[in-house]
Amino acid sequence: MVLKLYGYPISTCTKRAATVLHEKKVPFEFILVDLVKAEHKTPEFTEKNPFNLIPCLEDNGVFVYESRAIGRYIATKYADQGTPLLPKSSDLKAVAAFEQALSIESQNFDKFAQPAAIENGIHPLMGAPTDEALVAEYLEKLEPKLAAYDKILSKQKYLAGDEVSLADVFHLAHGALLVTPKRDIMSEYPNVARWFNSLLERESWKALSEGVKSVPVK
């Protein structure tokens, strides 16, 4: 049975999950949940995700929600195909570095990048004004975090070592929306710029340039 990804085409969290599907070369059916029509609040969708949030993955009757959990589910189930995004469980050092990198992304990056990205990149697409002062505030809070990233990335190619992992690709959906008319914060730190630009060039991310779409079985 083909996986079903419920979400909204320009949703950053939907894109996070879809990026992993593309990395792992997993075909899927994309099912639109129209946020404008509040379809995520219908009883039918609440049965899939009681928090009424997108995305949600359906795999033969199993429902997984939260984009990072979806990413990990896909990377684990399809470990033997596409890009290996998880460390080998037998390599304790690599597992520790990976878990650390996942925590860094959620607690030191996304805590500030998500609200800045939504305000700067998503609100205009939905017809809402951008609060530039609020964006600037969040970007300022992100500065010391990216300075720490720059030190880490001066010693290795990716956040968990020299191989790309889920921790890296999880940055794409919000990091790509941080460019403002006044600054491009991801380019202000040389090692961060090298790392993030390499992620932007991945085929998995390019495949989402026009939003999330179904990928049929070949």
N, C-alpha and C positions, 0 to 999 in steps of 0.2 A: 504494500500500500504506500502511495506517495505521501510524504509528509505534507501537512498543511500549516502554513504560517499565516496567522490572523494579525492584521495590522493596518497601518496607514502608510501610503507610499513614501511620504517625506518625513515620517516620524523617525527621530534619531535612534530611539531604542529598537524600532523595527529594523532599521538599517544595521544596527549592531548585530542582531541575530542573523540577518540575511548575509552579512559579510562572512560570517563563519560558515554558513551553508555554501557560499561560493568558494571559500578556501578549501572546504572539504569535498567540493565537486558533488554535492548532493542535490538532486532534482527536488523541486517542491512546488506545491500549488499555493499561490498567494491569494488570500481571501481578504478583500477589503472590509475593514471595519470603519465606517464613515464617522469620524469624530464630530464633524460639523452637524450631522444628524443625531449625534449622541447614541450611535449604535452600540458603543461600548458599555452603555448603561442599561441595555435591554436585559430582561430576565434570561434570554437565551445565552447571551454572552457572559452574564454573571455566573452561569453554570460552568463555564470554562475557566473564568478567572474571577473569584469573589471580590477582588479589589477593583474590578472594572477598569483595568489598565491593559494597554497593548505594549508589546506583542504577546501572542500566545501560540505555542506550537502544539499541534495534534499529531500523534504518532500511533495509529491503529488503536484509538480509544484512550490513549494516555495523553493527558494535557500537562504541558510544562509552561509556566509563565515566569516572568522576570528575565530580561534579555541576557544577563550573564549566565543564569542557570540554563537557559536555552542553548547558549553557546557551548557551555561545558557538556551538556547532554549530547549535542551533535558531535563535538570533538571526541567524546568518549565512545559513542556508538560507532562512529565511522573512523576509528583510529587508524585503520589500515589503508585509508585512501586520502588523496589530496595532501595538503600541507599538514605535517605532524605538529599540532599546536599545543600538545601536552608533553611534559617530560615523562621519561620511563619511570614507572613506580618504584623500580628497584634502585634508582639513583637518588638517594635521600638528599644529597646536596642540591641536585637539580630541582627536586620537588620543593625543597625549602625556598630556593630562589624564585621559583614560579609562584608559590603561594604568597611570598613577600611582594612580588611584582603585582599580583592581583589586588592585594591590599593597598599598595601604593596608588594604583589607578583609581580605585573607588574612594579612598580617603584623602588623598593629597592632590589629585587632579580633578576628578569628576565633580567633587563637592563644589568646586568653583567654576569649572568649565561648563557644566550642564546649564546652570541658570544663565550664564553669559551667552552660551550658544542659542538657547531657546529665545532669549530676548533679542539677540543680534541677528539670528538667522532664520528662526521659525516664525516669529511674530509677523515680520513683513510679508511672508508668504501667505499668512492667514488673514492679512488685511489689518493687522494691529500695528500701532506705532512702536518704535524702539525707544526704550528709555536709555539713552546713551550714557547718562551719568551712572546708572546701575551697572551697565556693561563695564564701564571703566573701573568701577569699584571692585567687581569680581575679578577683573584682569589684574588689578593691583594685588589682590590677595593671592593670585596664582603665581606672581613673580618669584617669591622665595621658593616655591615648590618646583618651578621649572629650573631655578638655579641649582637645586639639589639633583634634579634629573640630569642636568648638564654634567655634573660631576660623575654620576653613575655611568652615563653614556660616553664619557671620555675614556672609559676602561673596557667597554664592551659594545657590541653592535645593537643589542636590544635590551629591554628592561630586565629580563631574567637571565641574560647571558648572550651568547653569540648566535642563537637560533630564535627566529620569530616565534611568538607564542600567542595564546589568547590574550594575555595581558597587554600586548602591543596593539593588536587589532581592535581591542575594546576602546582604545583612545580615538579611533577615527571619526565616529559619528559626531562627536561634540568638538573635537579638536579642529575639524575642517571648517567649523562655523565661527571661529574666533577672530577671523580677519575683519577689522573695522576700517572705516575711512582714515583713521588716525594711526593705526598700528597693526602689525602682524606679529603677535606675541610669540608664536611658535617659531619664528625666524630670528628672534632676538638672541638666541642662545645657540652657538654653532653646532654643538653636538646634538641638541634637541632638533635643530633644523635638519641636520643630515638624517637622523633617525626618522623624523616625522615625514619628511619628503619621500623617503623610501617607502613608507607605508602608503602614502597617497598614490604612489605609482603601481601599487599592487592591482592585479587584474580583478580581484574580488571587490575592491572599492570602485574601480572604474565601471564595473558592471552595474553599479547603483547610481550612476550619474544622472539618470532620469527618474530616479525613484525605484522602489522595490517592485519587481515583476516576477511572475511565475517562471520557473525553469523546467521545461518539460523533460521527461525521460527520453534519452536518445536511443 
